[in-house]
């Protein structure tokens, strides 16, 4: 346990990218942190106390989104708010406007990517995309199974006056994964349309991926692709392979592995063949193979 004294501070926990933070809370003496695994990341002896006032009753600022921008600043997003942080001078460069719609980080489990840089502007133009998430209070009230968020926010954090542009997804989605593909687009895949991340906290799986095309006109950026029919929710993964294919694996919404009941532990692997016209699932009809079957 590490106790840092900063006087009386508004709520907010430290927003660090998967830095072994379990919990944080404000006290009259300051911010108290519970850490596991390793010592916290230090910046000249100080923790990165960056995004203030983003905490919530269900700790929606855990597992922040962090992107290294072309100017060497960090874009750090937690819950609904974000900043530009200079990691060399340990200063907050800019506060970015709030993204409307609801919480986006764990346990509400939205996702984020930095869109591809291009040689046309000497790799200086940058935009960040944040999609999905859960309704306010979905994690603290899992039996309600609130609808997940159905919006994406896109922003140029280096603009003089940054503003979020929002787009509505074809499906609501929490626990989605976002993969940059060779064409410059983004595949949004996996997840559920109700509830939040957690053990059995979500339902109404989303089996159809979505393609986000950054260069398309507003209102035409999102396109629904063919689905696999296999639940991929909590603890599922999606990764781009060197040859452009996408490997999708796993899913476990239970405290322990289980092969019975709703949404059993998923041990299958899908290999998606990406093309400009959509996705192909080559093992969709071969349920008896090791590539695409549950264990007996």
URKA-V912295 format. One record per helix or strand. SS is the DSSP state (H for helix, E for strand). FROM is the first residue (numbers start at 1). LEN is the number of residues. If there is no record, write none. Layout:
BEGIN
ss=<SS	SS>
from=<FROM	FROM>
len=<LEN	LEN>
END
This chain:
BEGIN
ss=<E	E	E	E	E	E	E	E	E	E	H	E	H	E	E	E	E	E	E	E	E	E	E	E	E	E	E	H>
from=<2	21	30	43	46	65	74	81	91	111	119	128	142	147	151	165	174	177	186	192	202	208	222	237	246	269	278	290>
len=<4	7	6	1	1	4	5	6	6	4	3	4	3	1	5	4	1	4	4	4	4	5	6	4	4	7	4	3>
END
